Structure formats: structure tokens, C-alpha cells
Amino acid sequence: MAYETIKVTKLTPHIGAEIGGVDLSRPLGNRQFQEVHDALMENLVIFFRDQDLNHDQHKEFARHFGRLMVHPVKPREGADPEITVIHADETSQHVAGEDWHTDLSFSTVPPMGSILHMRELPAVGGDTLFASMYAAYDALSPKMQDFLSGLTAIHDGEARFRPIGLVPRSGDRFAQTAHPIVRAHPVTGRKLLFINQEFTTRIEGLARFESEALLRMLYRHVETPEFQCRFRWQANSVAFWDNRCVQHHALWDSYPQRRHGYRVTIEDDRALYRA
């Protein structure tokens, strides 16, 4: 694909690209917005270096792509409901995203994407891995693709968040939702796998041992290195991933060093979201 207002440098054949020529602290023009959007659709996750953003600028960039989503986990008092703090240091007992996952897949309509701006990084470590769920689906045999296409899986926020002490922003429990295991992306139309080890708990219609065995196989499959790219953060780097077709995994190999940033999450358009 040809780009006129941005520079796109691919990281792998399947997923990931660094984007140059964009100052995210300034509003995007129509042409530049379209090219950033197209680069995201083509590469699934895109990265920007040297972006000195305040919270308002971070949110304004995200709003080019949709409405901002309020995270369902109850935040600390007085926190911005549209900003999720990503933080780890010597006091942390766990970190956000330390298993392969799709953000908030237990939602009735999971997010379109997330934009993470990292401010402080360890001297070494703290990278994030991203994996293409297009590539994961395409690598399956036709018979397995057909078999999975008839199945739905349960995604459970309560099972993931409650054991680590997180409580819902509203209501008594986090949501539990059934989604097809094979989906079509609402923009590209490409088929993809939609299960993840943080939130998917069982496959409907299968015996428990069948469900567990099949999910274990799929989780291992998702981790195939050829489906992945790895991003080495620097201060003021930004990652923007399409949550509909990407899983990610934050490496916690830098304990007890400090890692600190901010994430906004973009709602998906229910009218476009289809199985």
C-alpha cells in the first residue's frame, strides 16, 4: 500500500509496523487519519516513537477512531474514567496483560482497539508481544477451521478479575458473554480466531474435558512465534492495536524496575460488529 503523509516500516510479514511522520499531539488531517487507519488495518498494530502527549492529546487522537470506553474495573477515587494507568514497580504482585489476551473480550461488544502511551520504562525488559489472529486462523487445517466455525465460547470477566482483587465499576459482577470462536473482522472481512487464555473459560456444547483440551491446543497455537511481533518500548512510545484481530502479552521480566504509562480504549461500533 502506498502512503503519502506517513512512513510505514513493517516489522514482520504478518503483524506490526512503525509509523513515522506523525505528531500525535496535533489533530490529524483527513488524509493523514485515513492513512493511519489504513496502516492499522494492514498491520494490525502500529507504533509511534517520540510522542510527548498529555492526557487530553492522547484522548483526542483516540477519538478520531471512535468513542472512548470506560474500563469496567473500579479505579482509584478521582481517576479519569477514560484513562487506564499501566504501572508496575517493586510493590506489584501482578501486572496488566501478563498473559496472552484480547482486551475485555467478555464485553457484549469488545473494544475496537487500545492506544498505550508509555512514559517510564526499565533500562532493559518490559517489551510487549502482539500476535495476529488472522495468521492463527489461516494456519489451521481446513477441517479444524470448519469445526471451530460452528462453536461459541464463554468469556468471563469475573473469573479473571475477582481472584486478583479487582472489582467492577458498577454492579455486583463482571460480565460473562458468549462469542463465536471464528469471527469476521468488520472492516477487512478476514476470518480470525477469537479466544484467549485470560477470559475464555469454556466452549459451549462440548464436554468439559473436550473443551479444556481444545482450548489448551488453541492457546498454544496462538503463541506460535511466526504469528508475532515484539515491541521494545522507549519513553514516549505509543502502541495502537486492533483489538478485534490481535492478542497481546506484556512481559514482566523487569521486576522490580518501574514501568509506567497510560492507555485509552476505543469502543467498537455495534452496527459493524458481526460474527
N, C-alpha and C positions, 0 to 999 in steps of 0.2 A: 504494500500500500504506500502511495506517495503522500508525503506531508510537506506543507509549505511553511507553517508557522511554528512548528516544533521539530525537535530532533529526537528520533526514536532509535535506541540501541538495544536490540534483543539480547537477552541473557541466555536463553535456551531455545531449542526448536518449538517446545510446547507451551512455555509459560514464562512471563516476566520480561519487562523492558524498562530501561532507564530513559526518562524524558528530560530533554534539555530545551532551553529557550523559553521557559515559562517562569514568571514571577507570580506565585500563588497568593501573594499579599495584595495583588491588584485584580480587579474584575476581569474575567475573560471576555474577549470579544466573541461574536457569534462563530466566526471561522475557527478561532482557537479552541473554543469549547467543543465544537464538533470534532476537531482533530484529536483532542484529549479523549473524548468519548470513544472515538473510533479506535484509538490506540488501546484503550481499556478493553473493548470488545475483542480486539485481535489478540491481545497479550494476556488478558485475564487479571493481571496485577501489574501496576505501573509504579515507578519510583521516581522521586524528585529529590535532588540534593540541594543543600544550602538555601533552605526556605525558612526565613525568620518570620514566623507567624504568631500573632496574638490570637486569643480565642475567637474574637469576632471575625477575623480574617479567615481562620480555619473553617468556621461555620459557614461563612459566605461562599467560600469555594465549594463546600459540600452542597449547598443549596442550588447550585447550578444543575445538580443531578437529581434532586428530589427533596421532599420534606425530611427534616431531621427526626430521628426516632429517639424517644426517651427510653433509656435502658430499664428493663423490668426489675433489676436489683435495687434495693433501697440504698441510696447514697448517704454519705455523711450529711449532717444538717447544714443547710446553706449552700450546698454544692450546686453548680449549674446542671440542670436536668438533662441538657443536651451534650454534655461533655463527660466522658468516662476517663478517670485517671488510671493510667497504667503505671504501676510502681512496684519495685522490688528493692529490698536492701537487706541488711543483716538481721532484721527482725521478721522477715517474711517467712511464713510457713508453706505458702504455695504462691504461684504466680498465675496471672491470667493467661489462658491459652497454652498451658504446658502439655496438653495432649492434642493430637490432630482433631480438628473440629471445623464445623461451619457455624458462624455466629448465630446464636438464638434460633436454631433450627426448630425448636419446639413451638415457635410462634405460628399462628394460623397462616400468616403471610410473612415468612422470614425476610430479613433485610435485603435490600438490593446490594448494598456494599458498605464498607467501612474505610475511613481515612484516618491513619495513625501518624501523628507528628511526634517524633522522639526528640526530647530536649537534652537529656543527660544519658550517657552510655558508659558502661565499663570500658576499661582500657582494651580488654580482649574478651570476646564472647558476647552473648546476648543476641545472636543472629535470629532471624525468623525464616522458617521454611514455608513454602507455598506449593501446593500440588493441584494439577489440573484434573478436574473430574470428567472433562471431555476425554482426556487421554486414558483415564482409568476405565471408562465405559468402552472406548474403542478397542482396548487391549483384550477385552473379554471375548470368549468364543461366541459365535452366533447363537448356539444353543443356550448358553448361560445368559446372554442378552435377552433372549425370548423369555426364558424362565423368570428372570428378575422383573421384566416389564409387566408381569401380572401381579406383582406383590406390593404391599404397602407396609411401612414400618412405623412404629411408635417412637416419637421424640419427646423426651420428658425432662423439663427444666427442673422439676422438684428433685428428681433422683440425682441430678448433678450438683445443684447449688446448695440444697439444705445440708448435706453432710459436711460441707466446708464452712458452714456458719453464715451463709448469705440468705437473706430473707427478701420476699417480694416487696416491691414498692407499694403495691395495693393488693388487697385480697389476702386470702389465707394460704394459697398455694401458687406455685408457678404452673404455667400451662403444660398440658400434655396434648399432643396433636399427632394425627396420622398423616404421613406423606407418601406418595409413590416413591419406590426405590429408584426408578428411572424417570427422569423428568426431561422436558424440552425447555431450553433456555428461551425466555420470552422475546429476546431480540434476535439472537442468531439462529434460533430453531434447532441447534445441535443438541443431541441427547447426551445426558450426563448421569453419573451416579449421585444419589442424594441420601447418603447415610454417613454417620460419623460417630466416633467412639465416645465423645463427650455426652451426647444427648440421645443417640438411638439406643433403645433398650430391648426391643424385640420386633420380630416380623409377624404380622398378623396371619393367622391361618396355618401356621406351622407348629409342630410340637416344640416344646422348649429346647430339647437337645438339638433339633434341626435348626431352629432359629439361632441358637448360640454358635453352632458350628459354621453356619453360613455367614453370620456377621463377623466372626473371627477371620474367616477367609477374606472377606471384603476389606476389613480393616488392614490386614497385612498387604493386600493388593494396593490399597491407596498409598501405602508407604513406599512403593516402588520408586527408586531414585530417578529413573528416566522420566517420571511424571512431574518432577520437582524443579524449583529454583530455590536458591538460598541467598538471602539479602543480608549483607553486612552493613549494619547501621553506622551512621555518623551523626553527630549532633546536628539537629535541624534537618534531618532527612524525613521524607514523607512517603508512606506506602498507601496506595489506594487499590483495594482488591474487590473484584466482583464476587460477592458472597454467594451468588446463585450457582457458580460453577467452580469455586475454589475452596479448598480446605487449607488451613494454616496451622503452624505449630511453633510456639515460642520456646526457644531453647533456654533452659535455666541452668546454664553452665558457668555462670559468672558470680554465683553466691560467694561471699557476702557483699559484692560490689553493688552500687546504686545504679538503677535503671529506671528512668522516669520519662513519661510522655503523656499525651492526651489523644483520645480517639473520639470521633463522631461517627454515628451510624445513620445510614440513609434508608428511609422506608422504600419498599417496593410498591409499585402501582398494582393494586389488586386486580384491576381490569386487564393487566398484561400478564399476570402470573398464571401460568397454565401447566397442567401435568403433561 
